[in-house]
Amino acid sequence: MKTFREDFYWGGATAANQYEGAWDLDGKGASISDHCTNGSHTCPKRLTVDFEEGTLYPSREATDFYHHYKEDIALAAEMGFKIFRMSINWTRIFPTGMEESPNELGLQFYDNVFDELNKYGIEPLVTISHYEIPYGLVETYNGWYGRECLDHYVRYCETIFERYKDKVKFWLTFNEINAGTMPMGAVLSLGCVKGYTGPVNQVPDEKQVRYQALHHQFVASAKVIKLAHEKYPQFKMGNMTLFATKYPNTCNPDDILKAQRANRRMNWFVSDVHVRGYYPSYMDRFFEENNIDTSYILDGDAEILKEGTIDFFTFSYYMSTCESADPEVSKKVKGNLVGGIANPYLKASDWGWQIDPKGLRYTLNEIYDRYQLPMMVVENGLGAYDKLEEDGTIHDSYRIDYLRQHIAQMEEAVKDGVDLIGYTPWGWIDVVSASTGEMAKRYGFVYVNKYDDGTGDLGRRKKDSFYWYKKVIESNGKDLD
Ligand code: BG6
């Protein structure tokens, strides 16, 4: 029976906006994340145009990878990482997104990071844009709504491809590109919030704007994938879809159709464009019913999409929810950007995300059946409250349980025939939460002394899960105890 391949890419995932800090050092400009305040489980984080005196903006220091990269990469190496998912901060390279030439100090930082990874034989997996659109582009073009954004992104990619062509092989064009299909995606993912000050979950829901902006991201992604294929044949180019797996709440055909619609709109639409290189026909009806005028799709775009399809498929998976056509069924749960109807067979995390390891096996099979591409799960994990004991230990058995069950289900999927090549659980070291701006919601194998009031000396400590994951990697996924 099949199991994880010998060269399986075990590792962990991060993103610059939540991890790197040093938001205005060495020529870096402000990204959309640098304009977001902290928030909490109950109080949404806010986006502000002007920086408010006395308000905390957690991405600015985050957990300071910028000054700790050597120490952190040594910790990753100690666990046996084969791959390290990170993102490049667009504003470290092009501070407003619109400069003609790049910021050399920013480029040097990532040279140092890639060299350090290479020292330990760790492969970088680079997300080109992970919720870090330059705020300059937000102010000038209303983010991705403006087609001009596309050329700036292409210039950014040309720069980093050429600079790191011998250091990076795996690239993902946009983190969770389908965030743009959801109202909150207008903020971090699309940056269509010119002049907006207020809670990030209360931005006006402008579908016309979002779908136009998303189209520009599709074209941008395809353009740079085409470029990479022509100029850098050694590159492997991937997508990154937030998989919000939806089950029908019952076997009532109305529930089944509703779940199918939701899965198409949230998960398959963007994935189909990336893999097949054209818009799926089921979206026509959606555009019509929602009065979305698609004249933003210009002549020539179809060819670009066709020529820039991906080499491998990646996704994030944290939870699942249900869909119901019955208005009486109202028990809702939260989720990663999008929630849904509660599933009575599942338990939820402290943040209300329903834990569903078998849903990961199901999702891997569904995706592989559709596309037959090599796959990586590039985010998965449990955001939880951790307790730092007086002796400096952190006993996070709940996190180990979550990951153990998900890895076991990944192995089942491999046995089912899925070509799974890597796994990078989210926030392998504690980072700022994307949805709430909190530090209290921790995912890491490594604890960082950093707290919600902005205090903490940024010291790193190994949690119990650190030693456990090291064994998992050493045994190539066989020892999950
Ligand atoms: C994904 C994002 O949506 O989920 C990450 O790609 C994010 O940036 C992760 O941090 C977990 O979400 P949260 O809100 O718990 O940080």
Boltz pocket constraint, residues with backbone or C-beta under 6 A from the ligand:
constraints:
  - pocket:
      binder: B
      contacts: [[A, 15], [A, 18], [A, 131], [A, 175], [A, 176], [A, 242], [A, 316], [A, 336], [A, 337], [A, 379], [A, 383], [A, 426], [A, 432], [A, 433], [A, 434], [A, 435], [A, 436], [A, 441]]
      max_distance: 6.0
